[in-house]
Amino acid sequence: MTEKIVEKYWGLIASRHDAEAFATIDAAYREPQRAYHNWAHIADLIDKLDQLTDLAVRPDLIATAIFWHDSVFITRDPDGRPRADAENVRASAALFERHSKFPAADTEAVHDMVMATASHMDARAAHMHYAGFARDLDLFLDLDLSSLAAPWPTFEANFEDIRFEYSWAPEKMFLLGRQQMLERFLAQGDMLYRRPETRALWLAAARANLSRAAEGLNERLAQQASTA
């Protein structure tokens, strides 16, 4: 399934990239330090886009943003300090631009979609690159958060995969970071998802998962505090 959906959508946009583009992202998503931010994540989003393509004005540009949005994923800098996710986002957007053969307006649209993942909850369309761009941006961002609504065993597995990607981080540091992230998502209420269509599909399951995960994290942090 992963290969088929990737081939289908890359085939739609391959000619609008240079010859090295696919090899670049293929190598990136196969990096051994990745467990969640890999080809399975990309294929999952592409598959959901395929199911919701009627909601998109430019599904080709949304697919392009999906392919490139995690193309750079480094969790700490060479000096050992945690790497800000915004740096990965900027690097991913720049990498896309280096390989893009899209018209300038389309390149800018994809760049802005990728860059929106740096702030996610606060991101808004600053420029209307084409009619319907804002709706496509919202759909792209909703797709990127769709895994929050996965069945609980998958949600748990995703959490552990992300823990692997941050295996260098002390347990308490990692848990506190996840706790802050879950609280930000929960604070969005009904606006966790931007489009009414995706809200109807994913909101209830996502909020149940987030609440359950937050409760579990609080328990783990309390246990750590009691044994410190």
JOTADA-V145116 format. One record per pair of residues at least 12 apart in sequence whose ideal C-beta (glycine too) atoms are under 6 Angstrom apart, sorted by the first residue. I is the first residue (numbers start at 1). J is the second residue. Records with the same first field share a line. If there is no record, write none. Layout:
I->J  J
This chain:
2->39  43
5->43  46  47
6->43
9->46  63
12->60
13->60  64
16->101  102
17->99  101
18->99  101
21->99
25->67  71
28->71
35->161  164  165
36->158  161  162
37->70  73
45->66  143
46->66
48->143  146
49->62
55->139  197
56->136  139
57->132  136
58->136
61->109  110
62->136  140
64->110
65->110  113  114  140
68->92  96  114
69->92  114  117
71->92  95
72->88  91  92
73->88
75->165  166
86->118
89->117  118
92->114
93->111  114  115
105->129
108->129
109->129
113->137  140
116->137  141
125->137
138->194  195
139->195
142->193  194  195  198
146->202
148->206  209
149->202  205  206
155->209
172->224
175->217  220  221
178->217
179->217
182->210  213  214
185->210
186->210
